[in-house]
Amino acid sequence: MSVLFFHTMRYKQSDPENPNNDRFILSRGYAAPILWAAWTEAGHLSGSNLLSLRKSVYDLEGYPVPSLSQRLSFVDVATGWLGQGLGAACGMAYTGKYFDKASYRVFCLMGDSESSEGSIWEALAFASYYGLDNLVAIFDVNRLGHSGALPAEHCIDIYQKRCEAFGWNTFVVDGRDVEALCQVFWQAAQVKSKPTAVVAKTFKGRGLPNVEDAENWYGKPVAKERADAIIKLIESQIQTNKNPVPKPPIEDSPQISIMGIEMISPPAYKVGDKMATLKACAFGLAKLGHANDRVIVLDGDTKNATFSEIFKKEYPERFIKCFIAEQNTVSMALGCATRGRTIAFANTFGAFLTRAFDQIRMGVISQTNVNLIGSHCGVSVGEDSPSQMALEDMAMFRAIPNCIIFYPSDAVSMEHALYLAANAKGMCFIRTTRPKTAVIYNPRETFEIGQAKVVRHSDNDKVTVIGAGVTLHEALAAADDLSKQDISIRVIDLFTIKPLDAATIISNAKATGGRVITVEDHYPEGGIGEAVCAAVSKEPDILVHQLAVSGVPRNGKPDELLDMFGISARHITAAVKRIVIN
């Protein structure tokens, strides 16, 4: 940390978020005190603040977390759930090399414990494939994990061979040898077309009697009566009284703007056109790319299924193929979006995003503006196996604080969702579906986050039916069937599942005698039905009947599966009749 912060890295101490600064990620987040100490030595924090570690009165938490205040603006992404840092570092390094084309470098310090995480090796493979020579990963190999010795212990050659096998330029060094560290970090800057791994052999508690290389010291303070003696021992090893000053950065990062993106023209669809929101999303992304040259798309090797190849054809230099490595794809997106350098959309099957839940939750803790697109949602996927059907994705993202969930029902609302997401703060999830559905909105229709649409209503409506995506169209078909039987229903398109438009739901529910049906292509747990139930829970005269996919689905045609699992127009019609009769 001393060599990095006061010899190798170039940055402005007074402006940690400067786009020209070198980046540093402490992936082994449990070592946060050394990060706070380094920034204190750099003059950005005051020494007295260090005594506030883990106290709610100040921002110095036990793990690195970006702060809403400016005090911790040097923390780009939250870490601590191990295995997350290197993927985010890859995103920053990719942005620096291919988008900014700037001189800043990215350093990521990892523990040997987290090298057991598969996400680390996804990131190693990615960085090598794309030749991220502005990236340096440091493995702090101290032999000990949380509860005991690690499998490789101090067999440094194992780490070296693994990194070399992944195509990294690799150095082995004594992690306490200042001169050797200065040399390898300098050498790393001379290497082209390869990332660099520094495998540093260290000893936990080095130089402390009865502590060095001993187990069961994880996260434990030294006994108070021994602290003064140990501090004096450490101070006696300091060989200089110079005030360390980091080098200033090379100021060649371009000035960019990602704020206030406007739709350059209304959606080019007419009412009645048939288009899957999945495909409309791809066309919308390409159009969004025209509006701002910092829009990028990350793809999990699904471009021919999600149609993100449309964006790739238009902007090959802004399309990142991340292969089948969803955890790294999400971490990459988080890294690309840090410091407002890109507007990142990561696109893959919604079911596959469940593998990256760790990265998603850490992205929200990081307060990163990032957009995730999940396609092939629900049983309406059709003939593909249930393994490909996202049926728990809304529950997953509803559990994430401050996450906006878009669920467009036609091509027009899909395009608007993309622009709203591009301008939104925080994380957005956009749910897209595979079947073609009719365009129901005029291209000039306006949409807002948290605003539902009442798409069919009359003064004689008996029941309010709430849907989104394919189930909205099933609700409209049911409304047509019921009208022939002199039963009128009100139909609401939620558009955003979170935040939910509770006011529209409640007012329309009361207008239809408190009778509500929700219908969703999702499991009942955590989906639209439960969201609506929560919204009306304080209204005693509103009763919600939920239609959702129950049980593990099977293969079949989309219409067959919608009917088989109780969310088709036929089932909505039957549910309305039961409620009206009762």
C-alpha positions in Angstrom: 0.0 0.0 0.0 2.9 2.4 0.8 4.6 1.7 -2.5 1.4 2.0 -4.5 0.1 5.2 -2.9 3.3 7.1 -2.6 5.5 5.8 -5.4 3.6 4.1 -8.2 0.1 5.5 -8.4 -0.5 9.0 -10.0 -3.5 10.9 -8.6 -4.6 14.2 -7.1 -4.9 13.9 -3.4 -7.5 16.7 -3.1 -9.6 15.3 -6.0 -9.9 11.5 -5.6 -12.7 11.3 -8.3 -10.6 13.1 -10.9 -11.1 11.1 -14.2 -7.3 11.2 -14.8 -6.4 9.6 -11.6 -5.1 6.0 -11.3 -7.7 3.7 -9.8 -7.3 1.5 -6.8 -9.6 -1.3 -5.6 -9.2 -3.0 -2.3 -10.9 -6.3 -3.3 -9.9 -7.9 0.1 -12.3 -5.5 1.7 -11.8 -6.7 5.3 -8.4 -4.9 5.1 -10.3 -1.6 5.0 -8.3 0.0 7.8 -5.2 0.1 5.7 -7.2 2.0 3.0 -8.4 4.6 5.4 -4.8 4.9 6.8 -3.4 5.4 3.3 -5.8 8.1 2.4 -5.1 9.7 5.8 -1.4 9.7 5.0 -2.3 11.2 1.6 -4.0 14.1 3.4 -7.6 13.4 2.3 -8.8 12.2 5.7 -7.8 13.5 9.2 -6.0 11.2 11.6 -8.7 11.6 14.3 -11.2 10.1 12.0 -9.4 6.8 12.1 -10.6 6.3 15.7 -14.2 6.3 14.3 -13.7 3.0 12.5 -16.9 1.0 12.4 -18.8 3.7 14.3 -22.1 5.0 12.9 -21.2 8.6 13.5 -18.6 8.5 10.7 -18.2 6.9 7.3 -15.2 4.6 8.0 -16.9 1.3 7.9 -15.4 -2.2 8.3 -15.4 -2.7 4.6 -15.0 -0.2 1.7 -18.3 1.4 0.8 -18.8 4.6 -1.3 -20.1 7.3 0.9 -22.8 9.8 0.1 -20.5 12.4 1.5 -17.3 13.5 -0.2 -15.1 12.1 2.4 -14.9 8.6 0.8 -15.2 9.6 -2.8 -12.1 7.6 -3.5 -14.0 4.4 -3.0 -15.4 3.5 -6.5 -17.1 0.2 -5.7 -18.1 -1.6 -2.5 -16.0 -4.7 -1.7 -15.9 -7.2 1.1 -18.0 -9.9 -0.3 -14.9 -11.6 -1.7 -14.1 -12.1 -5.4 -15.8 -8.9 -6.6 -13.0 -6.4 -6.9 -11.1 -7.8 -10.0 -14.1 -7.9 -12.2 -14.9 -4.2 -11.4 -11.2 -3.4 -12.0 -11.5 -5.0 -15.4 -14.4 -2.7 -16.2 -12.4 0.3 -15.2 -9.3 -0.8 -17.2 -11.4 -1.7 -20.3 -12.9 1.8 -20.1 -9.5 3.4 -19.8 -8.0 1.5 -22.6 -10.8 1.3 -25.2 -13.2 4.2 -24.4 -11.2 6.9 -22.7 -7.9 5.9 -24.4 -6.2 7.6 -21.4 -3.1 7.0 -19.4 -4.6 6.1 -16.0 -3.9 2.7 -14.7 -6.0 0.4 -12.4 -4.6 -1.5 -9.4 -6.5 -4.2 -7.6 -5.3 -5.7 -4.3 -6.6 -9.2 -3.5 -6.2 -11.7 -0.7 -5.2 -15.3 -1.4 -8.5 -16.4 0.3 -10.7 -14.9 -2.4 -8.7 -16.5 -5.2 -10.9 -19.6 -4.5 -13.8 -17.6 -5.9 -14.6 -18.5 -9.5 -15.4 -14.9 -10.3 -11.7 -14.1 -9.9 -10.8 -16.5 -12.7 -13.6 -15.2 -14.9 -12.0 -11.8 -14.5 -8.5 -13.1 -15.2 -9.6 -14.7 -18.4 -11.4 -11.6 -19.5 -8.4 -9.2 -18.8 -6.0 -11.5 -20.7 -8.3 -11.9 -23.7 -8.7 -8.1 -24.1 -5.0 -7.3 -23.4 -5.7 -5.0 -20.5 -2.1 -3.8 -20.0 -3.3 -0.9 -17.8 -4.4 -3.4 -15.1 -2.3 -4.7 -12.3 -3.7 -7.4 -9.9 -1.8 -8.0 -6.6 -2.2 -11.3 -4.8 -1.4 -10.9 -1.2 -0.4 -14.5 -0.3 -0.2 -14.7 3.4 -1.2 -18.4 3.7 -4.1 -17.8 6.2 -7.8 -17.5 5.5 -10.7 -16.6 7.8 -10.6 -19.8 9.8 -7.3 -21.5 9.0 -4.6 -22.2 6.4 -5.5 -22.1 2.7 -5.0 -25.1 0.3 -1.9 -23.7 -1.4 -0.6 -22.1 1.8 2.7 -20.4 0.8 3.3 -22.4 -2.4 3.8 -19.2 -4.4 4.6 -21.1 -7.6 1.0 -22.4 -7.7 -0.4 -18.8 -7.9 2.3 -17.9 -10.4 1.6 -20.8 -12.7 -2.2 -20.2 -12.5 -1.8 -16.5 -13.5 0.6 -17.4 -16.3 -1.7 -20.0 -17.6 -4.4 -17.4 -17.9 -2.1 -15.3 -20.0 -0.9 -12.7 -17.5 2.5 -11.2 -17.2 3.4 -12.4 -13.7 6.0 -11.3 -11.1 6.7 -13.0 -7.8 8.0 -10.7 -5.1 8.5 -10.4 -1.3 5.5 -8.3 -0.3 7.7 -6.5 2.3 10.5 -5.6 0.0 10.0 -2.0 -1.0 12.7 -1.8 -3.6 11.5 -5.1 -5.3 7.9 -3.8 -5.3 8.9 -0.5 -6.9 10.8 -2.4 -9.6 7.9 -4.8 -10.5 5.3 -2.0 -10.6 7.6 -0.1 -12.9 8.1 -3.2 -15.1 4.4 -3.7 -15.2 4.0 -0.3 -16.8 6.4 -1.3 -19.6 4.5 -4.4 -20.6 2.2 -4.1 -23.6 -0.9 -6.2 -24.5 -0.9 -8.1 -21.3 -2.3 -7.5 -17.8 0.2 -7.9 -14.9 -0.2 -10.1 -11.8 2.1 -9.5 -8.8 2.2 -12.5 -6.5 3.4 -11.1 -3.2 4.5 -13.5 -0.4 3.6 -12.0 3.0 3.1 -13.0 6.6 0.1 -12.0 8.6 1.3 -9.9 11.6 4.9 -9.8 10.3 7.3 -8.8 13.1 4.8 -9.1 15.9 5.8 -11.6 18.6 3.3 -14.5 18.9 1.1 -13.0 16.2 3.2 -13.5 13.0 1.9 -16.3 10.8 -0.4 -17.5 13.6 -4.0 -18.7 13.1 -7.0 -17.3 14.8 -6.1 -13.7 14.5 -8.6 -12.8 11.8 -10.3 -9.6 12.6 -9.1 -9.5 16.2 -7.5 -6.4 17.9 -4.2 -6.8 19.8 -4.8 -6.8 23.5 -4.8 -3.2 24.8 -1.9 -3.8 27.2 0.4 -4.9 24.3 -0.7 -2.2 21.8 1.8 0.5 22.9 4.8 -1.8 22.7 3.7 -3.0 19.2 3.2 0.5 17.9 6.7 1.5 19.1 8.1 -1.6 17.4 6.4 -0.7 14.1 7.5 3.0 14.4 11.1 1.9 15.0 11.1 0.3 11.5 10.3 3.6 9.7 13.5 4.7 8.0 12.4 8.1 6.7 10.8 11.3 7.9 10.0 12.6 4.5 6.4 13.6 3.8 5.3 11.3 1.0 3.6 13.0 -2.0 2.1 11.1 -4.9 2.9 12.0 -8.5 0.2 14.0 -10.3 -1.8 12.2 -13.0 -1.3 12.6 -16.8 -4.4 14.7 -17.8 -5.5 13.0 -21.0 -8.9 11.6 -20.1 -11.6 13.1 -22.3 -14.3 15.3 -21.0 -17.7 13.6 -21.5 -21.3 14.1 -20.6 -23.8 11.4 -19.8 -26.5 13.6 -18.4 -29.9 14.5 -19.8 -30.1 12.1 -22.7 -33.2 12.8 -24.9 -35.0 10.6 -27.4 -33.9 11.9 -30.8 -37.2 10.9 -32.4 -40.4 9.2 -31.3 -40.5 5.4 -31.5 -41.1 4.2 -35.1 -44.0 1.9 -34.4 -47.7 2.1 -35.1 -50.5 0.8 -32.9 -51.2 -2.8 -34.0 -47.6 -3.5 -35.1 -46.3 -6.8 -33.7 -42.9 -6.8 -32.1 -41.3 -8.7 -29.2 -40.1 -6.4 -26.4 -36.9 -8.4 -26.6 -36.2 -7.3 -30.2 -37.6 -3.7 -29.6 -35.0 -3.5 -26.8 -32.2 -4.2 -29.2 -33.4 -1.6 -31.7 -33.9 0.9 -28.8 -30.3 0.4 -27.6 -29.0 1.1 -31.1 -31.1 4.3 -31.2 -29.9 5.2 -27.8 -26.3 4.8 -29.0 -27.0 7.6 -31.5 -28.1 9.9 -28.7 -24.9 9.5 -26.7 -21.6 8.0 -27.7 -21.0 6.7 -24.1 -23.8 4.2 -24.3 -22.2 0.7 -24.2 -23.6 -2.8 -24.2 -22.1 -5.8 -22.4 -23.2 -9.2 -23.7 -23.1 -12.6 -22.1 -22.6 -14.5 -25.4 -26.3 -14.2 -26.1 -26.3 -11.5 -28.8 -28.0 -13.8 -31.4 -30.8 -14.6 -29.0 -31.2 -11.1 -27.4 -30.6 -9.3 -30.7 -27.9 -7.2 -29.1 -26.0 -8.0 -32.3 -28.0 -5.1 -33.7 -26.1 -2.7 -31.4 -22.8 -4.5 -32.2 -23.3 -3.9 -35.9 -23.9 -0.2 -35.3 -21.2 0.4 -32.7 -18.7 -2.5 -32.6 -16.3 -0.5 -30.5 -18.9 0.0 -27.8 -20.0 -3.6 -27.6 -18.2 -5.8 -25.1 -18.5 -9.6 -25.4 -18.1 -11.0 -21.9 -18.8 -14.6 -22.8 -20.7 -17.0 -20.5 -19.5 -15.4 -17.3 -22.4 -13.6 -15.8 -20.7 -12.7 -12.5 -17.9 -11.0 -14.3 -20.3 -9.4 -16.8 -22.1 -7.6 -14.0 -18.9 -6.6 -12.2 -17.6 -5.4 -15.5 -20.7 -3.2 -16.0 -20.2 -1.8 -12.5 -16.6 -1.0 -13.3 -17.4 0.6 -16.6 -20.0 2.9 -15.1 -17.8 4.2 -12.2 -16.9 7.9 -12.1 -19.7 8.5 -14.8 -17.5 7.3 -17.7 -20.1 5.2 -19.5 -23.9 4.4 -19.6 -23.6 0.7 -19.3 -26.3 -1.9 -20.2 -25.5 -5.6 -19.5 -27.7 -7.9 -21.5 -28.4 -11.6 -21.0 -31.1 -14.1 -20.2 -33.0 -13.0 -17.0 -32.5 -16.5 -15.6 -28.7 -16.3 -15.9 -28.6 -13.1 -13.9 -29.5 -15.1 -10.8 -26.0 -16.4 -10.8 -24.7 -12.9 -10.4 -26.9 -11.9 -7.4 -23.8 -11.3 -5.2 -22.5 -8.8 -7.8 -25.9 -7.2 -8.2 -26.4 -6.5 -4.4 -22.8 -5.1 -4.2 -23.6 -2.9 -7.2 -26.4 -1.3 -5.2 -24.3 -0.9 -2.2 -21.8 0.8 -4.5 -24.5 3.3 -5.6 -23.5 2.7 -9.2 -25.6 3.8 -12.1 -25.9 0.5 -14.1 -28.6 -1.1 -16.2 -29.2 -4.8 -16.4 -31.5 -6.3 -19.1 -33.0 -9.7 -18.5 -34.6 -11.4 -21.5 -36.5 -14.7 -22.0 -38.6 -14.2 -19.0 -41.5 -16.5 -17.9 -43.1 -19.5 -19.4 -43.9 -17.5 -22.5 -40.3 -18.4 -23.5 -42.0 -21.5 -24.9 -40.1 -24.5 -26.1 -36.9 -23.9 -24.2 -36.3 -25.8 -21.0 -37.5 -24.3 -17.7 -33.8 -23.7 -17.0 -34.0 -20.8 -19.5 -37.2 -19.2 -18.1 -36.7 -16.4 -15.6 -39.5 -16.8 -13.1 -37.9 -15.5 -10.0 -36.1 -12.4 -11.4 -38.6 -9.8 -10.3 -38.5 -11.2 -6.7 -34.7 -10.9 -6.8 -34.6 -7.3 -8.0 -37.5 -6.3 -5.8 -35.4 -7.3 -2.8 -32.6 -4.9 -3.9 -33.0 -1.5 -2.3 -33.6 1.5 -4.6 -33.6 -0.7 -7.8 -35.9 0.4 -10.5 -37.7 -2.5 -12.3 -39.1 -1.8 -15.8 -41.5 -4.3 -17.4 -42.5 -2.9 -20.7 -45.5 -4.4 -22.5 -45.0 -3.2 -26.1 -42.3 -1.8 -28.3 -43.1 1.9 -27.6 -42.9 1.5 -23.8 -39.8 -0.6 -24.2 -38.0 2.3 -26.0 -39.1 4.8 -23.4 -37.9 2.5 -20.6 -34.4 2.5 -22.1 -34.2 6.3 -22.1 -35.6 6.5 -18.6 -33.0 3.9 -17.4 -30.1 5.8 -19.1 -31.0 8.9 -17.1 -31.9 7.3 -13.8 -29.8 7.2 -10.7 -28.8 3.8 -9.3 -29.5 0.3 -10.6 -32.2 -0.4 -13.2 -33.5 -3.9 -14.3 -35.4 -4.1 -17.6 -37.5 -7.3 -18.1 -38.0 -8.2 -21.7 -40.0 -11.0 -23.3 -39.7 -13.3 -26.3 -43.2 -13.5 -27.9 -44.3 -10.8 -30.3 -47.0 -8.6 -28.8 -49.1 -5.8 -30.3 -48.1 -2.2 -30.0 -50.8 -0.6 -27.9 -49.3 2.9 -27.3 -49.1 5.8 -29.6 -45.5 6.8 -30.3 -46.2 10.2 -28.7 -47.3 8.6 -25.4 -45.3 9.8 -22.4 -43.9 7.5 -19.7 -42.5 8.1 -16.3 -40.8 5.9 -13.6 -43.4 4.9 -11.1 -46.4 5.8 -13.3 -48.8 3.0 -14.4 -51.1 3.2 -17.4 -54.9 2.5 -17.3 -55.2 1.1 -20.8 -58.9 0.1 -20.7 -61.7 1.5 -18.6 -65.4 2.4 -18.5 -67.8 3.6 -15.9 -69.3 0.1 -15.6 -66.0 -1.8 -14.8 -66.5 -4.6 -12.3 -62.9 -5.7 -11.7 -59.5 -4.2 -12.1 -57.0 -6.5 -13.8 -53.3 -5.7 -13.4 -50.7 -7.1 -15.7 -47.4 -6.3 -17.4 -45.5 -7.7 -20.4 -47.3 -10.6 -22.0 -49.9 -10.9 -19.3 -51.2 -7.4 -20.1 -52.1 -8.6 -23.6 -53.8 -11.7 -22.1 -55.8 -9.3 -19.9 -56.8 -7.2 -22.9 -57.9 -10.4 -24.7 -59.9 -11.4 -21.6 -61.5 -7.9 -21.6 -62.7 -8.5 -25.2 -64.2 -11.9 -24.3 -65.9 -10.5 -21.2 -67.4 -7.5 -23.0 -69.3 -9.9 -25.2 -70.9 -11.2 -22.0 -71.7 -7.6 -20.8 -68.9 -7.7 -18.2 -66.6 -4.7 -18.2 -63.1 -4.8 -16.6 -60.5 -2.2 -16.1 -57.0 -3.1 -17.3 -53.8 -1.5 -15.8 -50.3 -1.8 -17.3 -47.8 -1.3 -14.4 -44.8 -0.4 -16.6 -42.5 -0.2 -13.5 -42.9 -2.9 -10.9 -40.7 -0.8 -8.6 -41.4 1.9 -7.7 -45.1 0.8 -7.9 -47.8 3.3 -8.7 -49.8 2.5 -5.6 -52.1 5.6 -6.1 -53.3 4.5 -9.5 -53.8 0.9 -8.3 -55.8 2.0 -5.2 -58.0 4.6 -6.9 -59.0 2.2 -9.7 -59.5 -0.7 -7.3 -61.9 1.4 -5.4 -63.7 2.4 -8.6 -64.3 -1.3 -9.3 -65.7 -2.2 -5.9 -62.3 -3.2 -4.4 -62.0 -6.2 -6.7 -58.5 -6.7 -8.2 -56.8 -9.5 -10.1 -53.1 -9.6 -10.8 -51.7 -11.8 -13.5 -48.0 -12.4 -14.1 -45.6 -14.6 -16.0 -43.5 -15.2 -12.8 -43.7 -17.3 -9.7 -46.2 -15.9 -7.1 -43.4 -15.4 -4.5 -42.0 -11.9 -4.8 -43.7 -10.9 -8.0 -46.4 -8.5 -9.2 -49.2 -10.0 -7.0 -47.2 -9.6 -3.8 -46.2 -6.1 -4.8 -49.8 -5.1 -5.3 -50.9 -6.8 -2.1 -48.3 -4.8 -0.2 -49.4 -1.5 -1.9 -53.1 -2.0 -0.9 -52.5 -3.6 2.5 -53.8 -0.6 4.4 -57.0 -0.5 2.4 -59.5 -2.7 4.1 -62.0 -2.9 1.3 -59.7 -4.1 -1.5 -59.3 -7.8 -2.2 -56.5 -9.0 -4.5 -56.7 -12.3 -6.4 -53.4 -13.5 -7.8 -52.8 -15.5 -11.0 -49.1 -16.6 -11.3 -47.0 -19.5 -12.5 -47.3 -22.3 -9.9 -44.8 -25.1 -9.9 -41.8 -25.8 -12.1 -42.9 -25.4 -15.8 -42.2 -27.6 -18.8 -41.6 -27.3 -22.5 -44.4 -26.3 -24.8 -45.6 -23.6 -27.1 -46.0 -20.2 -25.4 -49.8 -20.1 -25.7 -50.0 -23.6 -24.4 -47.8 -22.8 -21.4 -49.6 -19.6 -20.5 -52.8 -21.6 -20.4 -51.3 -24.7 -18.7 -50.0 -22.5 -15.8 -53.1 -20.5 -15.3 -52.2 -17.0 -16.7 -53.9 -17.0 -20.1 -56.9 -14.9 -21.1 -59.2 -17.9 -20.4 -58.1 -18.1 -16.8 -58.4 -14.3 -16.4 -62.0 -14.5 -17.7 -62.8 -17.4 -15.3 -61.3 -15.5 -12.4 -63.3 -12.3 -13.2 -66.6 -14.3 -13.4 -66.0 -16.0 -10.1 -65.3 -12.7 -8.4 -68.3 -11.0 -10.0 -70.6 -13.8 -9.0 -69.3 -13.9 -5.5 
